[in-house]
Amino acid sequence: MRKIIIGFFATVLCSASFGQEVSQLTFSEAVQIALKNNVNLKQQRNQLSASSMQKTSNLARLGPSVTVNGNLGRNEGNSFNQQEGRVVNGVVDFMSGSLNANMVLFNGMNRFNAYKQSQSQLESQIYTIERTNQDVIQLVSLQFLQCLLDQELLSIDKGNLEAQTKQLEQITAQVDAGSRAKVDVYNQEFQVKNAELAVLRSQIRLRNDKALLAQTLQIDAQSDFEVLEPSWDVNEISMSEMQLEELYNIAQKNRADYQRALADESAAKFGYQSQNGRYYPSITAFFSYGSQYNDVKGFNSRSFDQQFFEDNLQTTYGLSFNIPIFSGFQTRSATVQTRVNYENAKLDVENTETIVESDVLRAYQSYQDAITNYQASKSQLEAAQVSFNLEQERYKLGISDLVQFTQANQALVGAKADLAQSSYTLLFQDTLLQYAIGTLKFEDIP
């Protein structure tokens, strides 16, 4: 029994330690998980199946419609018997079958334009999925980079806490030796507590941002994971040369939402033309081939083969037409609505074009600002490092007080945080610029 109890607790402890294992999450893995689990993207893919089926259906409607009809039953009482050529009273078993085909020869191009409309709607849905795909990548990029920044700021704060703790130990030893005033210990203890508070705040910020990322990825928010730094070089990104006019041209060719607007305009145009076709007469060709069999009880009837395959065979074919004259303005009402849809679709294209240009301009300007900010942050960190090193030497030599040394240290920590902020901002602005011009793809994720 003792061995069983010990084994049970060992299993529980192993399971607990395994459950607390921290997994690692790369940038590409995060994007891949989001693209797989995103609900909106799944819904758009489901809608693609419906749009594809609608296109196939409208294409098939251009051909003939074929049906097979059949009847099987019994009639009791008076009925006319074709084989006898007279009315008989009794029980008659009957069976009939026919093959029917109809094909619209002309209906004002209604069905053809309906097919073209569904084709454009399918293209629109494909562009919708593509843009939704980019929306997911853009959102995950923002949240993943924010988590990376949080991790970097937490590392900086922990490094500062470690440095402040060592400094407190040195000052305490100097005070004990009589070379420093007691007030320096109190001041340094305040700096240590301040550094501990900064670490705590960084940990909370990182935890909250990772929970938000987990929500976007549709994974357990309580799962602990570490985001890994992608293999990119921010210096290479900051040296990229791009012209604004060239970006405009790229965006018009690649922005899926702009292409979707053009496809919606085309679909609305064909829908309007299809509805217009209802004003015209329609001509339909028809064909029918069938036979029937009657078994009259109490009378000498001919055999099934003689009736069904010889005597009662019937072929019918010809043309029919339908001329619309008045339908309570239903056709006109529907036509006006489709024309309004077409006009609104054209306005959507113009509005989307304006949005694309605005997005590209803002992304380009933000990208250039991010480059300038990154370069300035590097210079700031270099200056802060030199200033801290000098102030540290001055403090060790006793020609500078703790306040000046603390200010130099705070400036260095702030410069490191600013460089980290500007680095990840530049990386995100590069992603945002690709999103604005419509070239953001999963294959480009490091």
C-alpha positions as CSV (number, residue, x, y, z in Angstrom):
1,M,0.0,0.0,0.0
2,R,2.9,2.4,0.8
3,K,4.5,1.8,-2.6
4,I,1.1,2.4,-4.3
5,I,0.6,5.7,-2.5
6,I,4.2,6.9,-3.3
7,G,3.7,5.9,-6.9
8,F,0.4,7.8,-7.1
9,F,2.0,11.1,-5.7
10,A,5.0,10.7,-8.0
11,T,2.6,10.4,-11.0
12,V,0.7,13.5,-9.9
13,L,3.9,15.5,-9.5
14,C,5.1,14.5,-12.9
15,S,1.8,15.3,-14.5
16,A,1.8,18.7,-12.8
17,S,5.4,19.5,-13.9
18,F,4.5,18.5,-17.4
19,G,1.4,20.6,-17.5
20,Q,3.5,23.6,-16.5
21,E,5.9,23.1,-19.4
22,V,6.3,26.3,-21.4
23,S,5.9,25.8,-25.1
24,Q,7.6,27.9,-27.8
25,L,5.7,29.7,-30.5
26,T,7.4,31.1,-33.6
27,F,6.0,33.9,-35.8
28,S,5.1,31.6,-38.7
29,E,3.5,29.0,-36.4
30,A,1.3,31.7,-34.8
31,V,0.2,32.9,-38.2
32,Q,-0.5,29.4,-39.4
33,I,-2.6,28.6,-36.3
34,A,-4.6,31.8,-36.8
35,L,-5.3,31.1,-40.4
36,K,-6.4,27.6,-39.5
37,N,-8.7,28.6,-36.6
38,N,-10.1,32.0,-37.5
39,V,-13.9,31.8,-37.5
40,N,-14.4,34.6,-40.1
41,L,-12.0,33.0,-42.5
42,K,-13.8,29.6,-42.1
43,Q,-17.1,31.2,-42.8
44,Q,-15.8,32.9,-45.9
45,R,-14.4,29.6,-47.2
46,N,-17.8,28.0,-46.6
47,Q,-19.4,30.8,-48.6
48,L,-16.9,30.1,-51.4
49,S,-18.4,26.6,-51.8
50,A,-21.9,28.1,-52.2
51,S,-20.7,30.7,-54.7
52,S,-18.9,28.0,-56.7
53,M,-22.1,25.8,-56.7
54,Q,-24.2,28.8,-57.8
55,K,-21.9,29.4,-60.8
56,T,-22.1,25.7,-61.8
57,S,-25.9,25.8,-61.5
58,N,-26.2,28.9,-63.7
59,L,-23.9,27.4,-66.3
60,A,-26.0,24.2,-66.4
61,R,-29.1,26.3,-66.9
62,L,-27.8,27.4,-70.3
63,G,-28.4,23.8,-71.5
64,P,-31.6,21.9,-71.7
65,S,-33.6,20.6,-68.7
66,V,-34.5,16.9,-68.9
67,T,-37.0,15.1,-66.8
68,V,-38.5,11.6,-66.8
69,N,-42.2,11.3,-65.8
70,G,-44.1,8.1,-64.9
71,N,-47.5,7.0,-63.6
72,L,-48.7,3.7,-62.2
73,G,-52.2,3.1,-60.8
74,R,-55.6,1.5,-61.0
75,N,-59.0,3.1,-62.0
76,E,-62.3,1.6,-60.8
77,G,-65.4,2.6,-62.7
78,N,-66.0,4.2,-66.1
79,S,-63.0,5.0,-68.1
80,F,-62.1,5.4,-71.8
81,N,-59.9,2.6,-73.1
82,Q,-57.9,3.5,-76.1
83,Q,-57.4,-0.2,-77.1
84,E,-61.1,-0.9,-77.1
85,G,-62.1,2.5,-78.4
86,R,-65.0,2.9,-76.0
87,V,-66.0,3.6,-72.4
88,V,-65.7,0.5,-70.2
89,N,-66.9,0.0,-66.7
90,G,-64.6,-2.0,-64.5
91,V,-61.1,-2.2,-63.1
92,V,-58.3,-0.7,-65.2
93,D,-54.6,-1.0,-64.4
94,F,-52.5,1.6,-66.1
95,M,-48.9,2.7,-66.5
96,S,-47.3,5.5,-68.5
97,G,-43.8,7.0,-68.9
98,S,-42.2,9.8,-70.8
99,L,-38.9,11.5,-71.4
100,N,-39.2,15.3,-71.6
101,A,-36.7,18.0,-72.6
102,N,-37.0,21.8,-72.7
103,M,-34.4,24.3,-73.8
104,V,-34.6,28.1,-73.8
105,L,-33.5,29.4,-77.1
106,F,-34.0,33.1,-76.3
107,N,-35.0,35.0,-73.2
108,G,-33.3,38.4,-73.6
109,M,-29.9,36.9,-72.5
110,N,-31.3,36.5,-69.0
111,R,-29.7,33.2,-68.2
112,F,-26.4,34.1,-69.8
113,N,-26.0,37.3,-67.9
114,A,-27.1,35.4,-64.7
115,Y,-24.2,33.0,-65.3
116,K,-21.8,36.0,-65.8
117,Q,-23.1,37.5,-62.6
118,S,-22.4,34.3,-60.6
119,Q,-18.9,34.1,-62.1
120,S,-18.1,37.6,-60.9
121,Q,-19.6,36.8,-57.5
122,L,-17.3,33.8,-57.3
123,E,-14.3,36.0,-58.1
124,S,-15.5,38.5,-55.5
125,Q,-15.7,35.8,-52.8
126,I,-12.1,34.6,-53.7
127,Y,-10.8,38.2,-53.2
128,T,-12.8,38.4,-49.9
129,I,-11.0,35.3,-48.6
130,E,-7.6,36.7,-49.8
131,R,-8.2,40.0,-48.0
132,T,-9.5,38.2,-44.9
133,N,-6.4,36.1,-45.0
134,Q,-4.3,39.2,-45.0
135,D,-6.4,40.7,-42.2
136,V,-5.6,37.7,-40.0
137,I,-1.9,37.9,-40.8
138,Q,-1.8,41.6,-40.0
139,L,-3.6,41.2,-36.7
140,V,-1.4,38.3,-35.6
141,S,1.7,40.3,-36.6
142,L,0.7,43.3,-34.5
143,Q,-0.1,41.1,-31.4
144,F,3.0,38.9,-31.9
145,L,5.3,41.8,-32.2
146,Q,3.7,43.4,-29.2
147,C,4.5,40.3,-27.2
148,L,8.1,40.3,-28.5
149,L,8.4,43.9,-27.4
150,D,6.9,43.1,-24.0
151,Q,9.5,40.3,-23.6
152,E,12.3,42.6,-24.5
153,L,11.1,45.4,-22.2
154,L,10.8,42.8,-19.4
155,S,14.3,41.6,-20.1
156,I,15.6,45.2,-19.9
157,D,13.7,45.8,-16.6
158,K,15.1,42.6,-15.1
159,G,18.6,43.6,-16.2
160,N,18.1,47.0,-14.6
161,L,16.8,45.4,-11.4
162,E,19.8,43.1,-11.3
163,A,22.2,46.1,-11.8
164,Q,20.3,48.2,-9.1
165,T,20.5,45.3,-6.7
166,K,24.3,44.9,-7.2
167,Q,24.6,48.7,-6.8
168,L,22.7,48.5,-3.5
169,E,25.1,45.8,-2.3
170,Q,28.1,48.0,-3.2
171,I,26.7,51.1,-1.6
172,T,25.8,49.2,1.5
173,A,29.4,47.9,1.8
174,Q,30.8,51.4,1.2
175,V,28.5,52.8,3.9
176,D,29.6,50.1,6.3
177,A,33.2,51.0,5.5
178,G,32.4,54.7,6.2
179,S,33.1,55.9,2.6
180,R,29.5,56.7,1.8
181,A,26.6,58.5,3.5
182,K,23.7,56.5,4.9
183,V,21.3,58.4,2.8
184,D,22.8,56.8,-0.3
185,V,21.5,53.4,0.9
186,Y,18.0,54.8,1.3
187,N,18.1,56.3,-2.2
188,Q,19.4,53.1,-3.7
189,E,16.8,51.0,-1.9
190,F,14.2,53.3,-3.5
191,Q,15.7,52.6,-7.0
192,V,15.6,48.9,-6.3
193,K,12.0,49.0,-5.3
194,N,11.2,51.1,-8.4
195,A,13.0,48.6,-10.6
196,E,11.0,45.7,-9.0
197,L,7.8,47.6,-9.7
198,A,8.9,48.1,-13.3
199,V,9.5,44.3,-13.6
200,L,6.1,43.6,-12.2
201,R,4.3,45.9,-14.6
202,S,6.2,44.4,-17.5
203,Q,5.2,40.9,-16.5
204,I,1.5,42.0,-16.2
205,R,1.7,43.7,-19.6
206,L,3.3,40.6,-21.2
207,R,0.7,38.3,-19.6
208,N,-2.2,40.3,-20.9
209,D,-0.8,40.7,-24.4
210,K,-0.1,36.9,-24.6
211,A,-3.7,36.2,-23.5
212,L,-5.0,38.5,-26.3
213,L,-2.7,36.7,-28.8
214,A,-4.1,33.4,-27.6
215,Q,-7.6,34.6,-28.1
216,T,-6.8,35.6,-31.7
217,L,-5.2,32.2,-32.3
218,Q,-8.3,30.5,-30.8
219,I,-6.1,28.5,-28.3
220,D,-6.4,28.1,-24.5
221,A,-5.8,31.5,-22.9
222,Q,-4.3,29.8,-19.9
223,S,-1.7,28.0,-21.9
224,D,1.8,29.4,-21.2
225,F,4.0,29.9,-24.2
226,E,7.1,31.8,-25.2
227,V,7.2,33.8,-28.4
228,L,10.4,33.4,-30.3
229,E,12.3,36.1,-32.1
230,P,11.9,35.7,-35.9
231,S,15.1,35.6,-38.1
232,W,15.0,39.1,-39.5
233,D,17.5,41.9,-39.7
234,V,15.9,45.3,-38.8
235,N,18.9,47.1,-40.4
236,E,18.2,45.5,-43.8
237,I,14.5,46.5,-43.5
238,S,15.4,50.1,-42.7
239,M,17.6,50.4,-45.7
240,S,14.8,49.5,-48.2
241,E,14.1,52.0,-50.9
242,M,10.5,52.4,-52.1
243,Q,8.8,55.1,-54.2
244,L,5.2,56.2,-53.3
245,E,3.9,56.2,-56.9
246,E,5.2,52.7,-57.5
247,L,3.4,51.6,-54.3
248,Y,0.1,53.0,-55.6
249,N,0.4,51.0,-58.8
250,I,1.3,47.8,-56.9
251,A,-1.7,48.3,-54.5
252,Q,-4.2,48.7,-57.4
253,K,-3.1,45.4,-58.8
254,N,-2.8,43.5,-55.6
255,R,-5.2,44.9,-53.0
256,A,-7.9,42.1,-52.8
257,D,-10.5,44.5,-51.4
258,Y,-10.1,46.7,-54.5
259,Q,-10.3,43.8,-56.8
260,R,-13.3,42.5,-54.9
261,A,-15.0,45.9,-55.4
262,L,-14.4,45.6,-59.2
263,A,-15.8,42.1,-59.2
264,D,-18.9,43.3,-57.3
265,E,-19.4,46.0,-59.8
266,S,-19.2,43.5,-62.6
267,A,-21.6,41.2,-60.9
268,A,-24.1,44.1,-60.3
269,K,-23.8,45.0,-64.0
270,F,-24.6,41.5,-65.2
271,G,-27.4,41.3,-62.7
272,Y,-28.9,44.5,-64.1
273,Q,-28.5,43.2,-67.7
274,S,-30.0,39.8,-66.7
275,Q,-33.1,41.5,-65.1
276,N,-33.5,43.7,-68.2
277,G,-33.8,40.5,-70.3
278,R,-37.2,39.8,-68.7
279,Y,-38.7,42.6,-70.8
280,Y,-38.1,40.5,-74.0
281,P,-40.2,37.5,-75.2
282,S,-38.8,34.1,-74.5
283,I,-38.7,31.2,-76.9
284,T,-38.4,27.6,-75.7
285,A,-38.0,24.3,-77.6
286,F,-39.7,21.3,-76.2
287,F,-39.5,17.5,-76.9
288,S,-41.4,14.6,-75.3
289,Y,-41.2,10.9,-76.0
290,G,-43.4,8.4,-74.1
291,S,-45.9,5.6,-74.0
292,Q,-48.6,4.0,-71.9
293,Y,-50.2,0.6,-71.0
294,N,-53.8,-0.2,-69.9
295,D,-55.0,-3.6,-68.6
296,V,-58.8,-3.7,-68.6
297,K,-60.1,-6.5,-66.3
298,G,-62.7,-8.7,-68.1
299,F,-61.8,-7.5,-71.6
300,N,-59.3,-8.9,-74.0
301,S,-56.5,-6.4,-73.9
302,R,-53.4,-6.4,-76.0
303,S,-50.1,-7.5,-74.5
304,F,-47.8,-5.1,-72.6
305,D,-45.1,-5.2,-75.4
306,Q,-47.7,-4.4,-78.1
307,Q,-49.2,-1.5,-76.2
308,F,-46.1,0.1,-74.6
309,F,-43.5,-0.4,-77.3
310,E,-45.7,-0.3,-80.5
311,D,-49.2,1.0,-80.4
312,N,-49.1,3.7,-77.7
313,L,-45.7,5.3,-78.5
314,Q,-46.0,9.1,-78.8
315,T,-43.5,11.8,-79.8
316,T,-44.2,15.5,-79.2
317,Y,-41.9,18.4,-80.1
318,G,-42.1,22.0,-81.1
319,L,-41.6,25.6,-80.0
320,S,-43.4,27.7,-77.4
321,F,-43.1,31.4,-76.7
322,N,-44.0,33.8,-74.0
323,I,-44.5,37.6,-74.5
324,P,-44.6,39.6,-71.3
325,I,-47.3,42.4,-71.5
326,F,-48.2,43.4,-68.0
327,S,-47.1,42.0,-64.6
328,G,-48.1,44.8,-62.1
329,F,-44.7,46.5,-62.6
330,Q,-42.9,43.7,-60.9
331,T,-40.3,43.4,-63.7
332,R,-39.8,47.2,-63.7
333,S,-39.5,47.3,-59.9
334,A,-36.9,44.5,-59.9
335,T,-35.0,46.2,-62.8
336,V,-34.9,49.6,-61.0
337,Q,-33.5,47.8,-57.9
338,T,-30.7,46.0,-59.8
339,R,-29.8,49.3,-61.6
340,V,-29.5,51.0,-58.1
341,N,-27.3,48.1,-57.0
342,Y,-25.1,48.6,-60.1
343,E,-24.8,52.4,-59.4
344,N,-23.9,51.8,-55.8
345,A,-21.3,49.2,-56.8
346,K,-19.6,51.8,-59.0
347,L,-19.6,54.2,-56.0
348,D,-18.0,51.5,-53.9
349,V,-15.2,51.1,-56.4
350,E,-14.5,54.8,-56.3
351,N,-14.6,54.8,-52.5
352,T,-12.3,51.8,-52.3
353,E,-9.8,53.3,-54.6
354,T,-9.7,56.4,-52.4
355,I,-9.2,54.2,-49.3
356,V,-6.4,52.2,-51.0
357,E,-4.5,55.4,-51.8
358,S,-5.0,56.8,-48.3
359,D,-3.9,53.5,-46.7
360,V,-0.8,53.4,-48.9
361,L,0.1,57.0,-48.2
362,R,-0.3,56.6,-44.4
363,A,1.6,53.3,-44.3
364,Y,4.4,54.8,-46.4
365,Q,4.7,57.9,-44.2
366,S,4.6,55.8,-41.0
367,Y,7.2,53.5,-42.5
368,Q,9.5,56.4,-43.2
369,D,8.9,57.8,-39.7
370,A,9.7,54.5,-38.2
371,I,13.0,54.4,-40.0
372,T,13.9,57.9,-38.8
373,N,12.8,57.0,-35.3
374,Y,14.9,53.8,-35.3
375,Q,18.0,55.5,-36.4
376,A,17.5,58.3,-33.8
377,S,17.0,55.6,-31.1
378,K,20.3,53.9,-32.0
379,S,22.1,57.2,-31.7
380,Q,20.3,58.0,-28.5
381,L,21.3,54.6,-27.0
382,E,25.0,55.1,-28.0
383,A,25.0,58.5,-26.4
384,A,23.3,57.3,-23.3
385,Q,25.7,54.4,-23.0
386,V,28.7,56.7,-23.2
387,S,27.1,59.1,-20.6
388,F,26.4,56.2,-18.3
389,N,29.9,54.8,-18.5
390,L,31.4,58.3,-17.7
391,E,29.0,58.9,-14.9
392,Q,29.7,55.5,-13.5
393,E,33.5,56.2,-13.4
394,R,32.8,59.6,-11.8
395,Y,30.7,58.0,-9.1
396,K,33.3,55.4,-8.4
397,L,35.9,58.2,-8.0
398,G,33.7,60.1,-5.7
399,I,33.4,63.2,-7.9
400,S,29.7,62.6,-8.6
401,D,26.8,61.9,-6.3
402,L,24.2,59.1,-6.5
403,V,21.5,61.4,-8.0
404,Q,23.6,62.1,-11.1
405,F,24.5,58.4,-11.4
406,T,20.8,57.4,-11.0
407,Q,19.8,59.8,-13.7
408,A,22.4,58.5,-16.1
409,N,21.2,54.9,-15.4
410,Q,17.6,55.9,-16.0
411,A,18.5,57.6,-19.2
412,L,20.3,54.4,-20.4
413,V,17.3,52.1,-19.4
414,G,15.0,54.5,-21.2
415,A,17.2,54.5,-24.3
416,K,17.2,50.7,-24.4
417,A,13.4,50.7,-24.2
418,D,13.1,53.3,-26.9
419,L,15.4,51.3,-29.2
420,A,13.4,48.1,-28.6
421,Q,10.1,50.1,-29.2
422,S,11.4,51.6,-32.4
423,S,12.8,48.3,-33.7
424,Y,9.6,46.4,-33.3
425,T,7.6,49.4,-34.6
426,L,9.8,49.4,-37.7
427,L,9.2,45.7,-38.2
428,F,5.5,46.1,-37.8
429,Q,5.4,49.1,-40.2
430,D,7.1,47.0,-42.8
431,T,4.4,44.4,-42.3
432,L,1.7,47.1,-42.4
433,L,3.1,48.5,-45.6
434,Q,2.9,45.1,-47.3
435,Y,-0.7,44.9,-46.0
436,A,-1.5,48.3,-47.4
437,I,-0.2,47.4,-50.9
438,G,-1.8,43.9,-50.8
439,T,1.3,41.8,-51.0
440,L,1.3,40.4,-47.5
441,K,1.5,36.6,-47.7
442,F,2.1,33.7,-45.3
443,E,5.1,32.6,-47.3
444,D,6.9,35.9,-46.5
445,I,6.5,35.4,-42.7
446,P,10.0,34.7,-41.2
